[in-house]
């Protein structure tokens, strides 16, 4: 296994973690994405998640908007300066470069992709393709399959791109082999959920027993159900998730005021 480097959590208590995504920060701390200060929104999100006392948080991709190494450094600085003290894991988005993500993966920010907990396992998958649309490689699909086959424990997967259409403009950049991924996941009843970002709003669907959750962005949101490129400043948001001893997953999106 190359991608799924493991992180172990041994405490037998309910798993409590957060999912935040699509920060779109710039090298300049005052940089704005559709008139929203992305660094300011990220700072507010990190502070709110710190109050949750999460076991860890997962960043869902699209860290940068200007694609500069300095934007990754700013992200790392904002994490370090925040009151959030738990580990921060990540998956790559279409805007991201793996080399830059690995550069900031030290200390609190970690590159592990398989998180083992007594009540559930998380697999952080790579949906980054060669275009803004997503693609899961054949070898990575095989790796996901082999990893799922190793344990009957409840599994939650997190990737960047949405696997099913959300009836919006962003569908032109969908996970292009999302149906293939979902067919694979549906073969394993232990798969409870697949989380994604990318769509910049809140979504929930069920496909063949797999619940798909879209988490809103920390930056701006895309107007739902329109083929036009429309943005809304609705405030940053993140998702909280909790898995009990019986494997039951509960989740809720937390919206923060502008």
C-alpha positions, -999 to 999 in steps of 0.1 A, spaced: 0 0 0 15 33 -11 -12 59 -5 -28 47 27 -2 55 53 -18 47 86 -26 68 117 -38 48 148 -62 61 174 -64 36 203 -88 53 227 -121 33 228 -145 63 230 -168 78 204 -150 91 174 -155 128 169 -139 146 140 -145 175 116 -144 180 78 -136 214 63 -128 222 27 -122 246 -1 -103 274 16 -90 289 -16 -64 310 2 -39 333 -15 -3 341 -7 -16 375 4 -35 372 37 -58 398 24 -65 380 -9 -102 378 -19 -121 351 -38 -153 366 -52 -150 395 -26 -145 371 4 -113 372 25 -105 335 24 -78 336 51 -102 354 74 -129 328 68 -104 300 74 -92 315 106 -128 317 119 -134 281 109 -103 268 127 -113 287 158 -148 272 158 -135 237 152 -111 241 182 -141 245 205 -154 211 194 -125 191 209 -123 169 178 -100 139 177 -88 152 144 -100 172 114 -98 165 76 -92 192 51 -111 183 19 -89 200 -8 -86 232 -28 -63 248 -3 -51 274 -28 -66 298 -52 -34 314 -67 -14 281 -68 16 296 -51 39 279 -26 33 309 -3 -4 302 -1 3 267 13 27 283 39 -1 307 48 -25 278 54 1 261 76 7 294 95 -30 299 101 -34 264 114 -4 268 137 -16 302 150 -51 289 157 -64 274 189 -69 241 171 -45 215 185 -57 182 170 -41 166 139 -50 180 105 -52 155 77 -59 163 40 -69 151 6 -59 170 -26 -83 191 -46 -81 200 -83 -64 233 -74 -37 216 -53 -3 202 -59 7 171 -40 43 184 -37 32 215 -19 8 197 4 36 173 14 59 203 21 36 216 48 28 181 62 49 182 94 39 184 130 2 191 133 -5 188 96 -1 151 86 -2 132 53 -16 99 67 -45 86 46 -59 57 67 -71 65 102 -79 35 124 -102 40 154 -118 12 175 -152 22 162 -145 31 125 -119 35 98 -114 65 76 -99 63 41 -88 96 26 -87 91 -12 -71 109 -41 -96 121 -68 -73 146 -84 -72 142 -122 -53 160 -149 -81 185 -154 -104 204 -129 -126 173 -131 -118 144 -109 -105 109 -117 -96 80 -94 -69 60 -111 -72 23 -118 -44 15 -94 -60 36 -67 -94 19 -71 -76 -14 -66 -59 -1 -35 -92 11 -21 -108 -23 -28 -79 -42 -12 -80 -19 19 -118 -22 23 -114 -60 21 -91 -60 51 -117 -51 77 -154 -53 84 -153 -23 106 -175 7 96 -157 28 70 -160 65 60 -142 77 28 -133 113 21 -123 127 -13 -125 161 -30 -147 157 -60 -185 150 -60 -192 115 -75 -228 123 -86 -243 154 -103 -256 181 -80 -275 199 -108 -252 228 -109 -224 244 -130 -198 225 -110 -210 193 -126 -187 201 -155 -159 193 -131 -175 162 -115 -156 130 -105 -157 116 -140 -155 79 -129 -176 85 -98 -201 58 -109 -172 33 -109 -161 43 -75 -196 41 -61 -202 7 -76 -170 -5 -59 -181 10 -25 -216 -5 -28 -200 -40 -27 -188 -34 8 -217 -30 34 -192 -17 59 -189 16 39 -211 40 57 -204 73 39 -184 91 13 -176 128 20 -167 154 -6 -160 191 -10 -157 208 -44 -194 216 -48 -192 246 -23 -225 239 -6 -243 213 16 -255 181 -1 -267 147 10 -276 117 -12 -278 79 -9 -265 56 -36 -269 18 -32 -266 21 6 -237 45 6 -246 80 19 -228 108 2 -223 141 21 -211 173 5 -196 198 29 -198 236 23 -166 256 18 -148 278 42 -146 304 15 -177 310 -6 -207 288 -16 -220 281 -51 -257 287 -56 -275 254 -57 -293 239 -87 -284 265 -114 -263 260 -145 -250 296 -141 -218 304 -123 -232 320 -92 -215 325 -59 -229 334 -25 -212 348 6 -231 327 32 -203 326 57 -178 297 62 -190 262 73 -177 228 83 -191 194 91 -189 176 124 -191 138 125 -195 114 154 -193 76 153 -206 57 184 -195 23 197 -223 6 177 -209 22 145 -238 46 141 -227 78 123 -242 112 131 -233 143 112 -242 180 111 -231 210 91 -221 240 112 -226 274 95 -206 304 108 -218 340 104 -201 363 79 
